[in-house]
Amino acid sequence: GYSTSAATMEVNLRGAAGQAPRIAPDWRDLNNLAANGGGVWFATSPLMHVAAQWTAMVGISSGSTVVLHDDAKPFDIDTILETAARERVNFMTIVGDAYARPMVARLDRGDLDLSSLVMLGTGGAPTSTDLKRAIQAHLPNVAIRDGYGATEIGAAAFGTETQDDGLQR
């Protein structure tokens, strides 16, 4: 839900006991975070998917610029990666091999500047080790973070892999 006041935003989550906890950040706090530069986050899935909602909400609450996928069109990795390059995205989310496989094929062209990208979050479905390595071959400065959790809670655990040794921490 939301308040008619411009000063607060409320996110309601139903707990197991049926209670509705409320999280109401103060917009002034968000303005302060944004003024300090929270980076650029890109929720590549349509907002009907909770993964995109979590990405957007975490980005907003950290004062980041949030880029949204144009979900009026079907999934199009060309548009997604071209948007990431144009908007100088720092953090981007994908959904497993379904996104990673066409991403690698698009990166094979070698015509995009994704040097601002430092973190690629995956979740919602597994991302194979081979595809992660292929992404990191194209984007060696990008850490890949697998999120594990349930729709209701978002990512409850993370494992981050860098190209250095291929181990997940």
Salt bridges, closest charged atoms under 4 A:
GLU10 OE1 - ARG22 NH1 2.82
ASP26 OD2 - ARG28 NH2 2.32
ASP78 OD1 - ARG106 NE 2.83
ASP78 OD1 - ARG109 NH2 3.33
GLU82 OE2 - ARG106 NH2 3.21
GLU87 OE2 - ARG86 NE 3.21
ASP97 OD2 - ARG101 NH2 3.78
ASP108 OD1 - HIS138 NE2 2.72
ASP111 OD1 - ARG106 NH1 2.51
ASP113 OD2 - ARG88 NH1 3.30
ASP146 OD2 - LYS132 NZ 2.51
GLU161 OE1 - LYS132 NZ 3.80
ASP165 OD2 - ARG169 NH2 2.73
